[in-house]
């Protein structure tokens, strides 16, 4: 299998930077997370994964991420994956204690842009 290159949107980078200041383990936790989703980008069928959008081999997933600083899997990462081009882009990260769910408008904008090609 080809190696997946994980990219991060600008909004994701800003959110991550903000969270990193508060949760010191976030860099290490995210590195572990990236290795995990490289192996199972479509999820593994457990409750830790949620498919938000899907069309053929294109998918937007929400995945719980363990944060050692929080001692829980309260972080959420939203990412887009295209199985045909082996493209994976992280589009949102948030702490479940501060935000109930993903930015649905952002998810829809990314989805429409990716489907349009």
NORZICOR-V63116 format. One record per backbone hydrogen bond with DSSP energy under -0.5 kcal/mol. NH is the residue of the N-H (numbers start at 1). CO is the residue of the C=O. If there is no record, write none. Layout:
{{NH CO} {NH CO}}
This chain:
{{5 86} {6 4} {7 5} {7 88} {9 90} {13 9} {14 10} {15 11} {16 12} {17 13} {18 14} {19 15} {20 16} {21 17} {22 18} {22 19} {23 19} {24 22} {26 23} {29 25} {30 26} {31 27} {32 28} {33 29} {34 30} {35 31} {36 32} {37 33} {38 34} {39 35} {39 36} {40 36} {43 40} {49 46} {50 62} {52 50} {52 60} {53 60} {55 58} {58 55} {59 81} {60 53} {61 59} {61 79} {62 50} {63 77} {64 48} {65 75} {67 72} {70 67} {71 67} {72 67} {75 65} {76 94} {77 63} {78 92} {79 61} {80 89} {81 59} {82 87} {83 57} {83 81} {86 82} {87 82} {88 5} {89 80} {90 7} {91 78} {92 78} {94 76} {96 74} {96 94} {98 95} {99 95} {104 102} {107 103} {108 104} {109 105} {110 106} {111 107} {112 108} {113 109} {114 110} {115 111} {116 112} {117 113}}
